[in-house]
């Protein structure tokens, strides 16, 4: 059972489009939370396929966009190095 009074009406965010939750705002900057790194491509300019928390579809991101996700990147590389 769920108390219907706890629900809030859906409002579309004009910045991020339909059906996309807004990012967290930390120190006046928008930040999305990484769930996991799924794959990578490239050797010199590495990009990662990132699965975001609260988002269904992953996206390819350059390493420079993931400066605050070093733990997720480290976990990804540790899993890849295991036999």
mmCIF file of the N, C-alpha and C atoms, coordinates in Angstrom:
data_MODEL
# 
_entry.id   MODEL 
# 
loop_
_atom_site.group_PDB 
_atom_site.id 
_atom_site.type_symbol 
_atom_site.label_atom_id 
_atom_site.label_alt_id 
_atom_site.label_comp_id 
_atom_site.label_asym_id 
_atom_site.label_entity_id 
_atom_site.label_seq_id 
_atom_site.pdbx_PDB_ins_code 
_atom_site.Cartn_x 
_atom_site.Cartn_y 
_atom_site.Cartn_z 
_atom_site.occupancy 
_atom_site.B_iso_or_equiv 
_atom_site.pdbx_formal_charge 
_atom_site.auth_seq_id 
_atom_site.auth_comp_id 
_atom_site.auth_asym_id 
_atom_site.auth_atom_id 
_atom_site.pdbx_PDB_model_num 
ATOM 1   N N  . UNK A 1 1  ? 0.839  -1.167  0.000   1.00 0.00 ? 1  UNK A N  1 
ATOM 2   C CA . UNK A 1 1  ? 0.000  0.000   0.000   1.00 0.00 ? 1  UNK A CA 1 
ATOM 3   C C  . UNK A 1 1  ? 0.892  1.241   0.000   1.00 0.00 ? 1  UNK A C  1 
ATOM 4   N N  . UNK A 1 2  ? 0.426  2.293   -0.657  1.00 0.00 ? 2  UNK A N  1 
ATOM 5   C CA . UNK A 1 2  ? 1.202  3.520   -0.778  1.00 0.00 ? 2  UNK A CA 1 
ATOM 6   C C  . UNK A 1 2  ? 0.284  4.706   -0.559  1.00 0.00 ? 2  UNK A C  1 
ATOM 7   N N  . UNK A 1 3  ? 0.719  5.666   0.241   1.00 0.00 ? 3  UNK A N  1 
ATOM 8   C CA . UNK A 1 3  ? -0.079 6.855   0.519   1.00 0.00 ? 3  UNK A CA 1 
ATOM 9   C C  . UNK A 1 3  ? -0.017 7.802   -0.674  1.00 0.00 ? 3  UNK A C  1 
ATOM 10  N N  . UNK A 1 4  ? -1.135 7.994   -1.336  1.00 0.00 ? 4  UNK A N  1 
ATOM 11  C CA . UNK A 1 4  ? -1.201 8.825   -2.542  1.00 0.00 ? 4  UNK A CA 1 
ATOM 12  C C  . UNK A 1 4  ? -0.851 10.289  -2.252  1.00 0.00 ? 4  UNK A C  1 
ATOM 13  N N  . UNK A 1 5  ? -0.961 10.726  -1.013  1.00 0.00 ? 5  UNK A N  1 
ATOM 14  C CA . UNK A 1 5  ? -0.622 12.109  -0.658  1.00 0.00 ? 5  UNK A CA 1 
ATOM 15  C C  . UNK A 1 5  ? 0.879  12.387  -0.770  1.00 0.00 ? 5  UNK A C  1 
ATOM 16  N N  . UNK A 1 6  ? 1.697  11.329  -0.845  1.00 0.00 ? 6  UNK A N  1 
ATOM 17  C CA . UNK A 1 6  ? 3.141  11.505  -0.979  1.00 0.00 ? 6  UNK A CA 1 
ATOM 18  C C  . UNK A 1 6  ? 3.576  11.708  -2.433  1.00 0.00 ? 6  UNK A C  1 
ATOM 19  N N  . UNK A 1 7  ? 2.683  11.488  -3.374  1.00 0.00 ? 7  UNK A N  1 
ATOM 20  C CA . UNK A 1 7  ? 3.011  11.666  -4.784  1.00 0.00 ? 7  UNK A CA 1 
ATOM 21  C C  . UNK A 1 7  ? 3.016  13.130  -5.173  1.00 0.00 ? 7  UNK A C  1 
ATOM 22  N N  . UNK A 1 8  ? 3.893  13.463  -6.108  1.00 0.00 ? 8  UNK A N  1 
ATOM 23  C CA . UNK A 1 8  ? 3.926  14.817  -6.647  1.00 0.00 ? 8  UNK A CA 1 
ATOM 24  C C  . UNK A 1 8  ? 3.594  14.737  -8.131  1.00 0.00 ? 8  UNK A C  1 
ATOM 25  N N  . UNK A 1 9  ? 2.938  15.755  -8.668  1.00 0.00 ? 9  UNK A N  1 
ATOM 26  C CA . UNK A 1 9  ? 2.609  15.715  -10.095 1.00 0.00 ? 9  UNK A CA 1 
ATOM 27  C C  . UNK A 1 9  ? 3.866  15.795  -10.954 1.00 0.00 ? 9  UNK A C  1 
ATOM 28  N N  . UNK A 1 10 ? 3.807  15.140  -12.101 1.00 0.00 ? 10 UNK A N  1 
ATOM 29  C CA . UNK A 1 10 ? 4.921  15.165  -13.049 1.00 0.00 ? 10 UNK A CA 1 
ATOM 30  C C  . UNK A 1 10 ? 4.988  16.525  -13.718 1.00 0.00 ? 10 UNK A C  1 
ATOM 31  N N  . UNK A 1 11 ? 6.180  17.090  -13.770 1.00 0.00 ? 11 UNK A N  1 
ATOM 32  C CA . UNK A 1 11 ? 6.393  18.331  -14.508 1.00 0.00 ? 11 UNK A CA 1 
ATOM 33  C C  . UNK A 1 11 ? 7.600  18.128  -15.419 1.00 0.00 ? 11 UNK A C  1 
ATOM 34  N N  . UNK A 1 12 ? 7.442  18.469  -16.677 1.00 0.00 ? 12 UNK A N  1 
ATOM 35  C CA . UNK A 1 12 ? 8.529  18.323  -17.632 1.00 0.00 ? 12 UNK A CA 1 
ATOM 36  C C  . UNK A 1 12 ? 9.540  19.433  -17.417 1.00 0.00 ? 12 UNK A C  1 
ATOM 37  N N  . UNK A 1 13 ? 10.805 19.067  -17.398 1.00 0.00 ? 13 UNK A N  1 
ATOM 38  C CA . UNK A 1 13 ? 11.896 20.011  -17.216 1.00 0.00 ? 13 UNK A CA 1 
ATOM 39  C C  . UNK A 1 13 ? 12.299 20.540  -18.586 1.00 0.00 ? 13 UNK A C  1 
ATOM 40  N N  . UNK A 1 14 ? 12.155 21.831  -18.813 1.00 0.00 ? 14 UNK A N  1 
ATOM 41  C CA . UNK A 1 14 ? 12.441 22.406  -20.133 1.00 0.00 ? 14 UNK A CA 1 
ATOM 42  C C  . UNK A 1 14 ? 13.928 22.314  -20.506 1.00 0.00 ? 14 UNK A C  1 
ATOM 43  N N  . UNK A 1 15 ? 14.795 22.224  -19.532 1.00 0.00 ? 15 UNK A N  1 
ATOM 44  C CA . UNK A 1 15 ? 16.224 22.133  -19.813 1.00 0.00 ? 15 UNK A CA 1 
ATOM 45  C C  . UNK A 1 15 ? 16.620 20.747  -20.287 1.00 0.00 ? 15 UNK A C  1 
ATOM 46  N N  . UNK A 1 16 ? 16.077 19.714  -19.670 1.00 0.00 ? 16 UNK A N  1 
ATOM 47  C CA . UNK A 1 16 ? 16.515 18.350  -19.929 1.00 0.00 ? 16 UNK A CA 1 
ATOM 48  C C  . UNK A 1 16 ? 15.492 17.509  -20.682 1.00 0.00 ? 16 UNK A C  1 
ATOM 49  N N  . UNK A 1 17 ? 14.371 18.063  -21.016 1.00 0.00 ? 17 UNK A N  1 
ATOM 50  C CA . UNK A 1 17 ? 13.397 17.350  -21.835 1.00 0.00 ? 17 UNK A CA 1 
ATOM 51  C C  . UNK A 1 17 ? 12.502 16.429  -21.046 1.00 0.00 ? 17 UNK A C  1 
ATOM 52  N N  . UNK A 1 18 ? 11.661 15.746  -21.798 1.00 0.00 ? 18 UNK A N  1 
ATOM 53  C CA . UNK A 1 18 ? 10.663 14.874  -21.192 1.00 0.00 ? 18 UNK A CA 1 
ATOM 54  C C  . UNK A 1 18 ? 11.299 13.618  -20.609 1.00 0.00 ? 18 UNK A C  1 
ATOM 55  N N  . UNK A 1 19 ? 10.741 13.177  -19.506 1.00 0.00 ? 19 UNK A N  1 
ATOM 56  C CA . UNK A 1 19 ? 11.094 11.909  -18.873 1.00 0.00 ? 19 UNK A CA 1 
ATOM 57  C C  . UNK A 1 19 ? 12.546 11.799  -18.427 1.00 0.00 ? 19 UNK A C  1 
ATOM 58  N N  . UNK A 1 20 ? 13.198 12.900  -18.189 1.00 0.00 ? 20 UNK A N  1 
ATOM 59  C CA . UNK A 1 20 ? 14.558 12.881  -17.664 1.00 0.00 ? 20 UNK A CA 1 
ATOM 60  C C  . UNK A 1 20 ? 14.567 13.630  -16.341 1.00 0.00 ? 20 UNK A C  1 
ATOM 61  N N  . UNK A 1 21 ? 14.914 12.922  -15.259 1.00 0.00 ? 21 UNK A N  1 
ATOM 62  C CA . UNK A 1 21 ? 14.966 13.617  -13.984 1.00 0.00 ? 21 UNK A CA 1 
ATOM 63  C C  . UNK A 1 21 ? 16.062 14.670  -13.989 1.00 0.00 ? 21 UNK A C  1 
ATOM 64  N N  . UNK A 1 22 ? 15.859 15.763  -13.308 1.00 0.00 ? 22 UNK A N  1 
ATOM 65  C CA . UNK A 1 22 ? 16.898 16.793  -13.272 1.00 0.00 ? 22 UNK A CA 1 
ATOM 66  C C  . UNK A 1 22 ? 18.111 16.297  -12.498 1.00 0.00 ? 22 UNK A C  1 
ATOM 67  N N  . UNK A 1 23 ? 19.284 16.825  -12.799 1.00 0.00 ? 23 UNK A N  1 
ATOM 68  C CA . UNK A 1 23 ? 20.488 16.415  -12.076 1.00 0.00 ? 23 UNK A CA 1 
ATOM 69  C C  . UNK A 1 23 ? 20.501 16.989  -10.672 1.00 0.00 ? 23 UNK A C  1 
ATOM 70  N N  . UNK A 1 24 ? 21.367 16.427  -9.832  1.00 0.00 ? 24 UNK A N  1 
ATOM 71  C CA . UNK A 1 24 ? 21.616 17.022  -8.531  1.00 0.00 ? 24 UNK A CA 1 
ATOM 72  C C  . UNK A 1 24 ? 22.401 18.310  -8.760  1.00 0.00 ? 24 UNK A C  1 
ATOM 73  N N  . UNK A 1 25 ? 22.195 19.290  -7.906  1.00 0.00 ? 25 UNK A N  1 
ATOM 74  C CA . UNK A 1 25 ? 22.962 20.532  -7.984  1.00 0.00 ? 25 UNK A CA 1 
ATOM 75  C C  . UNK A 1 25 ? 23.870 20.571  -6.764  1.00 0.00 ? 25 UNK A C  1 
ATOM 76  N N  . UNK A 1 26 ? 25.188 20.518  -7.025  1.00 0.00 ? 26 UNK A N  1 
ATOM 77  C CA . UNK A 1 26 ? 26.185 20.510  -5.960  1.00 0.00 ? 26 UNK A CA 1 
ATOM 78  C C  . UNK A 1 26 ? 27.125 21.666  -6.204  1.00 0.00 ? 26 UNK A C  1 
ATOM 79  N N  . UNK A 1 27 ? 27.252 22.541  -5.217  1.00 0.00 ? 27 UNK A N  1 
ATOM 80  C CA . UNK A 1 27 ? 28.083 23.742  -5.357  1.00 0.00 ? 27 UNK A CA 1 
ATOM 81  C C  . UNK A 1 27 ? 27.719 24.528  -6.608  1.00 0.00 ? 27 UNK A C  1 
ATOM 82  N N  . UNK A 1 28 ? 26.423 24.661  -6.843  1.00 0.00 ? 28 UNK A N  1 
ATOM 83  C CA . UNK A 1 28 ? 25.862 25.415  -7.969  1.00 0.00 ? 28 UNK A CA 1 
ATOM 84  C C  . UNK A 1 28 ? 26.200 24.816  -9.336  1.00 0.00 ? 28 UNK A C  1 
ATOM 85  N N  . UNK A 1 29 ? 26.606 23.545  -9.379  1.00 0.00 ? 29 UNK A N  1 
ATOM 86  C CA . UNK A 1 29 ? 26.893 22.851  -10.635 1.00 0.00 ? 29 UNK A CA 1 
ATOM 87  C C  . UNK A 1 29 ? 26.003 21.624  -10.732 1.00 0.00 ? 29 UNK A C  1 
ATOM 88  N N  . UNK A 1 30 ? 25.499 21.368  -11.956 1.00 0.00 ? 30 UNK A N  1 
ATOM 89  C CA . UNK A 1 30 ? 24.690 20.185  -12.180 1.00 0.00 ? 30 UNK A CA 1 
ATOM 90  C C  . UNK A 1 30 ? 25.586 18.953  -12.210 1.00 0.00 ? 30 UNK A C  1 
ATOM 91  N N  . UNK A 1 31 ? 25.177 17.911  -11.473 1.00 0.00 ? 31 UNK A N  1 
ATOM 92  C CA . UNK A 1 31 ? 25.933 16.668  -11.461 1.00 0.00 ? 31 UNK A CA 1 
ATOM 93  C C  . UNK A 1 31 ? 24.979 15.494  -11.525 1.00 0.00 ? 31 UNK A C  1 
ATOM 94  N N  . UNK A 1 32 ? 25.350 14.492  -12.337 1.00 0.00 ? 32 UNK A N  1 
ATOM 95  C CA . UNK A 1 32 ? 24.600 13.258  -12.438 1.00 0.00 ? 32 UNK A CA 1 
ATOM 96  C C  . UNK A 1 32 ? 25.434 12.177  -11.780 1.00 0.00 ? 32 UNK A C  1 
ATOM 97  N N  . UNK A 1 33 ? 24.769 11.207  -11.149 1.00 0.00 ? 33 UNK A N  1 
ATOM 98  C CA . UNK A 1 33 ? 25.488 10.168  -10.428 1.00 0.00 ? 33 UNK A CA 1 
ATOM 99  C C  . UNK A 1 33 ? 25.688 8.942   -11.313 1.00 0.00 ? 33 UNK A C  1 
ATOM 100 N N  . UNK A 1 34 ? 26.925 8.473   -11.365 1.00 0.00 ? 34 UNK A N  1 
ATOM 101 C CA . UNK A 1 34 ? 27.284 7.310   -12.170 1.00 0.00 ? 34 UNK A CA 1 
ATOM 102 C C  . UNK A 1 34 ? 26.904 6.044   -11.404 1.00 0.00 ? 34 UNK A C  1 
ATOM 103 N N  . UNK A 1 35 ? 26.180 5.150   -12.082 1.00 0.00 ? 35 UNK A N  1 
ATOM 104 C CA . UNK A 1 35 ? 25.877 3.839   -11.502 1.00 0.00 ? 35 UNK A CA 1 
ATOM 105 C C  . UNK A 1 35 ? 27.043 2.889   -11.753 1.00 0.00 ? 35 UNK A C  1 
ATOM 106 N N  . UNK A 1 36 ? 27.485 2.850   -13.026 1.00 0.00 ? 36 UNK A N  1 
ATOM 107 C CA . UNK A 1 36 ? 28.626 2.006   -13.383 1.00 0.00 ? 36 UNK A CA 1 
ATOM 108 C C  . UNK A 1 36 ? 29.146 2.405   -14.771 1.00 0.00 ? 36 UNK A C  1 
ATOM 109 N N  . UNK A 1 37 ? 30.370 2.001   -15.024 1.00 0.00 ? 37 UNK A N  1 
ATOM 110 C CA . UNK A 1 37 ? 30.969 2.138   -16.345 1.00 0.00 ? 37 UNK A CA 1 
ATOM 111 C C  . UNK A 1 37 ? 30.782 0.783   -17.028 1.00 0.00 ? 37 UNK A C  1 
ATOM 112 N N  . UNK A 1 38 ? 30.209 0.777   -18.223 1.00 0.00 ? 38 UNK A N  1 
ATOM 113 C CA . UNK A 1 38 ? 29.918 -0.485  -18.908 1.00 0.00 ? 38 UNK A CA 1 
ATOM 114 C C  . UNK A 1 38 ? 30.999 -0.893  -19.904 1.00 0.00 ? 38 UNK A C  1 
ATOM 115 N N  . UNK A 1 39 ? 31.540 0.058   -20.645 1.00 0.00 ? 39 UNK A N  1 
ATOM 116 C CA . UNK A 1 39 ? 32.568 -0.224  -21.652 1.00 0.00 ? 39 UNK A CA 1 
ATOM 117 C C  . UNK A 1 39 ? 33.422 1.012   -21.846 1.00 0.00 ? 39 UNK A C  1 
ATOM 118 N N  . UNK A 1 40 ? 34.472 0.868   -22.628 1.00 0.00 ? 40 UNK A N  1 
ATOM 119 C CA . UNK A 1 40 ? 35.280 2.018   -23.027 1.00 0.00 ? 40 UNK A CA 1 
ATOM 120 C C  . UNK A 1 40 ? 35.657 1.850   -24.483 1.00 0.00 ? 40 UNK A C  1 
ATOM 121 N N  . UNK A 1 41 ? 36.089 2.934   -25.090 1.00 0.00 ? 41 UNK A N  1 
ATOM 122 C CA . UNK A 1 41 ? 36.627 2.874   -26.449 1.00 0.00 ? 41 UNK A CA 1 
ATOM 123 C C  . UNK A 1 41 ? 37.747 3.893   -26.552 1.00 0.00 ? 41 UNK A C  1 
ATOM 124 N N  . UNK A 1 42 ? 38.690 3.579   -27.420 1.00 0.00 ? 42 UNK A N  1 
ATOM 125 C CA . UNK A 1 42 ? 39.835 4.456   -27.611 1.00 0.00 ? 42 UNK A CA 1 
ATOM 126 C C  . UNK A 1 42 ? 40.990 4.089   -26.702 1.00 0.00 ? 42 UNK A C  1 
ATOM 127 N N  . UNK A 1 43 ? 42.158 4.628   -27.053 1.00 0.00 ? 43 UNK A N  1 
ATOM 128 C CA . UNK A 1 43 ? 43.357 4.395   -26.243 1.00 0.00 ? 43 UNK A CA 1 
ATOM 129 C C  . UNK A 1 43 ? 43.943 5.703   -25.742 1.00 0.00 ? 43 UNK A C  1 
ATOM 130 N N  . UNK A 1 44 ? 43.976 6.688   -26.613 1.00 0.00 ? 44 UNK A N  1 
ATOM 131 C CA . UNK A 1 44 ? 44.550 7.975   -26.218 1.00 0.00 ? 44 UNK A CA 1 
ATOM 132 C C  . UNK A 1 44 ? 43.464 8.880   -25.627 1.00 0.00 ? 44 UNK A C  1 
ATOM 133 N N  . UNK A 1 45 ? 42.392 9.063   -26.359 1.00 0.00 ? 45 UNK A N  1 
ATOM 134 C CA . UNK A 1 45 ? 41.259 9.862   -25.877 1.00 0.00 ? 45 UNK A CA 1 
ATOM 135 C C  . UNK A 1 45 ? 40.121 8.908   -25.520 1.00 0.00 ? 45 UNK A C  1 
ATOM 136 N N  . UNK A 1 46 ? 40.183 8.357   -24.329 1.00 0.00 ? 46 UNK A N  1 
ATOM 137 C CA . UNK A 1 46 ? 39.231 7.330   -23.905 1.00 0.00 ? 46 UNK A CA 1 
ATOM 138 C C  . UNK A 1 46 ? 37.855 7.939   -23.654 1.00 0.00 ? 46 UNK A C  1 
ATOM 139 N N  . UNK A 1 47 ? 36.850 7.235   -24.148 1.00 0.00 ? 47 UNK A N  1 
ATOM 140 C CA . UNK A 1 47 ? 35.472 7.560   -23.800 1.00 0.00 ? 47 UNK A CA 1 
ATOM 141 C C  . UNK A 1 47 ? 34.863 6.330   -23.136 1.00 0.00 ? 47 UNK A C  1 
ATOM 142 N N  . UNK A 1 48 ? 33.954 6.577   -22.201 1.00 0.00 ? 48 UNK A N  1 
ATOM 143 C CA . UNK A 1 48 ? 33.330 5.506   -21.438 1.00 0.00 ? 48 UNK A CA 1 
ATOM 144 C C  . UNK A 1 48 ? 31.830 5.483   -21.691 1.00 0.00 ? 48 UNK A C  1 
ATOM 145 N N  . UNK A 1 49 ? 31.275 4.263   -21.745 1.00 0.00 ? 49 UNK A N  1 
ATOM 146 C CA . UNK A 1 49 ? 29.835 4.097   -21.804 1.00 0.00 ? 49 UNK A CA 1 
ATOM 147 C C  . UNK A 1 49 ? 29.358 4.068   -20.359 1.00 0.00 ? 49 UNK A C  1 
ATOM 148 N N  . UNK A 1 50 ? 28.633 5.113   -19.967 1.00 0.00 ? 50 UNK A N  1 
ATOM 149 C CA . UNK A 1 50 ? 28.257 5.321   -18.572 1.00 0.00 ? 50 UNK A CA 1 
ATOM 150 C C  . UNK A 1 50 ? 26.781 5.016   -18.368 1.00 0.00 ? 50 UNK A C  1 
ATOM 151 N N  . UNK A 1 51 ? 26.487 4.183   -17.377 1.00 0.00 ? 51 UNK A N  1 
ATOM 152 C CA . UNK A 1 51 ? 25.112 3.942   -16.935 1.00 0.00 ? 51 UNK A CA 1 
ATOM 153 C C  . UNK A 1 51 ? 24.891 4.872   -15.751 1.00 0.00 ? 51 UNK A C  1 
ATOM 154 N N  . UNK A 1 52 ? 23.923 5.766   -15.912 1.00 0.00 ? 52 UNK A N  1 
ATOM 155 C CA . UNK A 1 52 ? 23.642 6.778   -14.894 1.00 0.00 ? 52 UNK A CA 1 
ATOM 156 C C  . UNK A 1 52 ? 22.542 6.301   -13.951 1.00 0.00 ? 52 UNK A C  1 
ATOM 157 N N  . UNK A 1 53 ? 22.635 6.668   -12.703 1.00 0.00 ? 53 UNK A N  1 
ATOM 158 C CA . UNK A 1 53 ? 21.562 6.400   -11.745 1.00 0.00 ? 53 UNK A CA 1 
ATOM 159 C C  . UNK A 1 53 ? 20.358 7.243   -12.152 1.00 0.00 ? 53 UNK A C  1 
ATOM 160 N N  . UNK A 1 54 ? 19.179 6.661   -12.127 1.00 0.00 ? 54 UNK A N  1 
ATOM 161 C CA . UNK A 1 54 ? 17.888 7.279   -12.457 1.00 0.00 ? 54 UNK A CA 1 
ATOM 162 C C  . UNK A 1 54 ? 17.666 7.464   -13.951 1.00 0.00 ? 54 UNK A C  1 
ATOM 163 N N  . UNK A 1 55 ? 18.586 6.985   -14.796 1.00 0.00 ? 55 UNK A N  1 
ATOM 164 C CA . UNK A 1 55 ? 18.404 7.076   -16.243 1.00 0.00 ? 55 UNK A CA 1 
ATOM 165 C C  . UNK A 1 55 ? 18.436 5.676   -16.834 1.00 0.00 ? 55 UNK A C  1 
ATOM 166 N N  . UNK A 1 56 ? 17.586 5.445   -17.786 1.00 0.00 ? 56 UNK A N  1 
ATOM 167 C CA . UNK A 1 56 ? 17.510 4.126   -18.395 1.00 0.00 ? 56 UNK A CA 1 
ATOM 168 C C  . UNK A 1 56 ? 18.629 3.898   -19.407 1.00 0.00 ? 56 UNK A C  1 
ATOM 169 N N  . UNK A 1 57 ? 18.907 4.888   -20.232 1.00 0.00 ? 57 UNK A N  1 
ATOM 170 C CA . UNK A 1 57 ? 19.869 4.721   -21.314 1.00 0.00 ? 57 UNK A CA 1 
ATOM 171 C C  . UNK A 1 57 ? 21.256 5.229   -20.915 1.00 0.00 ? 57 UNK A C  1 
ATOM 172 N N  . UNK A 1 58 ? 22.296 4.429   -21.192 1.00 0.00 ? 58 UNK A N  1 
ATOM 173 C CA . UNK A 1 58 ? 23.665 4.897   -20.949 1.00 0.00 ? 58 UNK A CA 1 
ATOM 174 C C  . UNK A 1 58 ? 24.095 5.879   -22.035 1.00 0.00 ? 58 UNK A C  1 
ATOM 175 N N  . UNK A 1 59 ? 25.175 6.593   -21.794 1.00 0.00 ? 59 UNK A N  1 
ATOM 176 C CA . UNK A 1 59 ? 25.701 7.528   -22.791 1.00 0.00 ? 59 UNK A CA 1 
ATOM 177 C C  . UNK A 1 59 ? 27.226 7.435   -22.825 1.00 0.00 ? 59 UNK A C  1 
ATOM 178 N N  . UNK A 1 60 ? 27.792 7.731   -23.992 1.00 0.00 ? 60 UNK A N  1 
ATOM 179 C CA . UNK A 1 60 ? 29.246 7.773   -24.146 1.00 0.00 ? 60 UNK A CA 1 
ATOM 180 C C  . UNK A 1 60 ? 29.741 9.132   -23.658 1.00 0.00 ? 60 UNK A C  1 
ATOM 181 N N  . UNK A 1 61 ? 30.718 9.102   -22.773 1.00 0.00 ? 61 UNK A N  1 
ATOM 182 C CA . UNK A 1 61 ? 31.256 10.336  -22.192 1.00 0.00 ? 61 UNK A CA 1 
ATOM 183 C C  . UNK A 1 61 ? 32.775 10.327  -22.246 1.00 0.00 ? 61 UNK A C  1 
ATOM 184 N N  . UNK A 1 62 ? 33.379 11.468  -22.598 1.00 0.00 ? 62 UNK A N  1 
ATOM 185 C CA . UNK A 1 62 ? 34.845 11.551  -22.523 1.00 0.00 ? 62 UNK A CA 1 
ATOM 186 C C  . UNK A 1 62 ? 35.283 11.540  -21.061 1.00 0.00 ? 62 UNK A C  1 
ATOM 187 N N  . UNK A 1 63 ? 36.479 11.062  -20.851 1.00 0.00 ? 63 UNK A N  1 
ATOM 188 C CA . UNK A 1 63 ? 37.008 10.969  -19.493 1.00 0.00 ? 63 UNK A CA 1 
ATOM 189 C C  . UNK A 1 63 ? 36.979 12.324  -18.782 1.00 0.00 ? 63 UNK A C  1 
ATOM 190 N N  . UNK A 1 64 ? 37.142 13.403  -19.531 1.00 0.00 ? 64 UNK A N  1 
ATOM 191 C CA . UNK A 1 64 ? 37.136 14.734  -18.923 1.00 0.00 ? 64 UNK A CA 1 
ATOM 192 C C  . UNK A 1 64 ? 35.794 15.093  -18.289 1.00 0.00 ? 64 UNK A C  1 
ATOM 193 N N  . UNK A 1 65 ? 34.704 14.463  -18.723 1.00 0.00 ? 65 UNK A N  1 
ATOM 194 C CA . UNK A 1 65 ? 33.394 14.712  -18.114 1.00 0.00 ? 65 UNK A CA 1 
ATOM 195 C C  . UNK A 1 65 ? 33.187 13.923  -16.833 1.00 0.00 ? 65 UNK A C  1 
ATOM 196 N N  . UNK A 1 66 ? 34.095 13.014  -16.525 1.00 0.00 ? 66 UNK A N  1 
ATOM 197 C CA . UNK A 1 66 ? 33.906 12.105  -15.395 1.00 0.00 ? 66 UNK A CA 1 
ATOM 198 C C  . UNK A 1 66 ? 34.897 12.346  -14.273 1.00 0.00 ? 66 UNK A C  1 
ATOM 199 N N  . UNK A 1 67 ? 35.323 13.586  -14.113 1.00 0.00 ? 67 UNK A N  1 
ATOM 200 C CA . UNK A 1 67 ? 36.333 13.910  -13.109 1.00 0.00 ? 67 UNK A CA 1 
ATOM 201 C C  . UNK A 1 67 ? 35.876 13.545  -11.697 1.00 0.00 ? 67 UNK A C  1 
ATOM 202 N N  . UNK A 1 68 ? 34.581 13.507  -11.458 1.00 0.00 ? 68 UNK A N  1 
ATOM 203 C CA . UNK A 1 68 ? 34.068 13.204  -10.121 1.00 0.00 ? 68 UNK A CA 1 
ATOM 204 C C  . UNK A 1 68 ? 33.598 11.750  -10.007 1.00 0.00 ? 68 UNK A C  1 
ATOM 205 N N  . UNK A 1 69 ? 34.000 10.897  -10.967 1.00 0.00 ? 69 UNK A N  1 
ATOM 206 C CA . UNK A 1 69 ? 33.578 9.496   -10.973 1.00 0.00 ? 69 UNK A CA 1 
ATOM 207 C C  . UNK A 1 69 ? 34.787 8.560   -10.991 1.00 0.00 ? 69 UNK A C  1 
ATOM 208 N N  . UNK A 1 70 ? 35.849 8.956   -10.336 1.00 0.00 ? 70 UNK A N  1 
ATOM 209 C CA . UNK A 1 70 ? 37.075 8.168   -10.362 1.00 0.00 ? 70 UNK A CA 1 
ATOM 210 C C  . UNK A 1 70 ? 36.898 6.790   -9.714  1.00 0.00 ? 70 UNK A C  1 
ATOM 211 N N  . UNK A 1 71 ? 36.031 6.684   -8.731  1.00 0.00 ? 71 UNK A N  1 
ATOM 212 C CA . UNK A 1 71 ? 35.787 5.385   -8.088  1.00 0.00 ? 71 UNK A CA 1 
ATOM 213 C C  . UNK A 1 71 ? 35.145 4.410   -9.080  1.00 0.00 ? 71 UNK A C  1 
ATOM 214 N N  . UNK A 1 72 ? 34.160 4.881   -9.840  1.00 0.00 ? 72 UNK A N  1 
ATOM 215 C CA . UNK A 1 72 ? 33.499 4.030   -10.832 1.00 0.00 ? 72 UNK A CA 1 
ATOM 216 C C  . UNK A 1 72 ? 34.476 3.618   -11.933 1.00 0.00 ? 72 UNK A C  1 
ATOM 217 N N  . UNK A 1 73 ? 35.340 4.527   -12.349 1.00 0.00 ? 73 UNK A N  1 
ATOM 218 C CA . UNK A 1 73 ? 36.341 4.211   -13.368 1.00 0.00 ? 73 UNK A CA 1 
ATOM 219 C C  . UNK A 1 73 ? 37.327 3.177   -12.828 1.00 0.00 ? 73 UNK A C  1 
ATOM 220 N N  . UNK A 1 74 ? 37.773 3.354   -11.591 1.00 0.00 ? 74 UNK A N  1 
ATOM 221 C CA . UNK A 1 74 ? 38.692 2.394   -10.968 1.00 0.00 ? 74 UNK A CA 1 
ATOM 222 C C  . UNK A 1 74 ? 38.069 1.011   -10.849 1.00 0.00 ? 74 UNK A C  1 
ATOM 223 N N  . UNK A 1 75 ? 36.805 0.952   -10.470 1.00 0.00 ? 75 UNK A N  1 
ATOM 224 C CA . UNK A 1 75 ? 36.094 -0.327  -10.370 1.00 0.00 ? 75 UNK A CA 1 
ATOM 225 C C  . UNK A 1 75 ? 36.010 -0.998  -11.731 1.00 0.00 ? 75 UNK A C  1 
ATOM 226 N N  . UNK A 1 76 ? 35.723 -0.227  -12.766 1.00 0.00 ? 76 UNK A N  1 
ATOM 227 C CA . UNK A 1 76 ? 35.651 -0.763  -14.125 1.00 0.00 ? 76 UNK A CA 1 
ATOM 228 C C  . UNK A 1 76 ? 36.977 -1.406  -14.525 1.00 0.00 ? 76 UNK A C  1 
ATOM 229 N N  . UNK A 1 77 ? 38.080 -0.693  -14.319 1.00 0.00 ? 77 UNK A N  1 
ATOM 230 C CA . UNK A 1 77 ? 39.381 -1.221  -14.727 1.00 0.00 ? 77 UNK A CA 1 
ATOM 231 C C  . UNK A 1 77 ? 39.793 -2.418  -13.887 1.00 0.00 ? 77 UNK A C  1 
ATOM 232 N N  . UNK A 1 78 ? 39.440 -2.454  -12.611 1.00 0.00 ? 78 UNK A N  1 
ATOM 233 C CA . UNK A 1 78 ? 39.751 -3.619  -11.766 1.00 0.00 ? 78 UNK A CA 1 
ATOM 234 C C  . UNK A 1 78 ? 39.011 -4.853  -12.266 1.00 0.00 ? 78 UNK A C  1 
ATOM 235 N N  . UNK A 1 79 ? 37.754 -4.695  -12.640 1.00 0.00 ? 79 UNK A N  1 
ATOM 236 C CA . UNK A 1 79 ? 36.989 -5.834  -13.159 1.00 0.00 ? 79 UNK A CA 1 
ATOM 237 C C  . UNK A 1 79 ? 37.556 -6.332  -14.483 1.00 0.00 ? 79 UNK A C  1 
ATOM 238 N N  . UNK A 1 80 ? 38.036 -5.423  -15.315 1.00 0.00 ? 80 UNK A N  1 
ATOM 239 C CA . UNK A 1 80 ? 38.597 -5.815  -16.614 1.00 0.00 ? 80 UNK A CA 1 
ATOM 240 C C  . UNK A 1 80 ? 39.932 -6.533  -16.460 1.00 0.00 ? 80 UNK A C  1 
ATOM 241 N N  . UNK A 1 81 ? 40.673 -6.250  -15.414 1.00 0.00 ? 81 UNK A N  1 
ATOM 242 C CA . UNK A 1 81 ? 42.008 -6.862  -15.247 1.00 0.00 ? 81 UNK A CA 1 
ATOM 243 C C  . UNK A 1 81 ? 41.937 -8.246  -14.620 1.00 0.00 ? 81 UNK A C  1 
ATOM 244 N N  . UNK A 1 82 ? 40.769 -8.650  -14.096 1.00 0.00 ? 82 UNK A N  1 
ATOM 245 C CA . UNK A 1 82 ? 40.638 -9.973  -13.501 1.00 0.00 ? 82 UNK A CA 1 
ATOM 246 C C  . UNK A 1 82 ? 40.540 -11.027 -14.603 1.00 0.00 ? 82 UNK A C  1 
ATOM 247 N N  . UNK A 1 83 ? 41.199 -12.197 -14.371 1.00 0.00 ? 83 UNK A N  1 
ATOM 248 C CA . UNK A 1 83 ? 41.182 -13.259 -15.395 1.00 0.00 ? 83 UNK A CA 1 
ATOM 249 C C  . UNK A 1 83 ? 39.829 -13.876 -15.623 1.00 0.00 ? 83 UNK A C  1 
# 
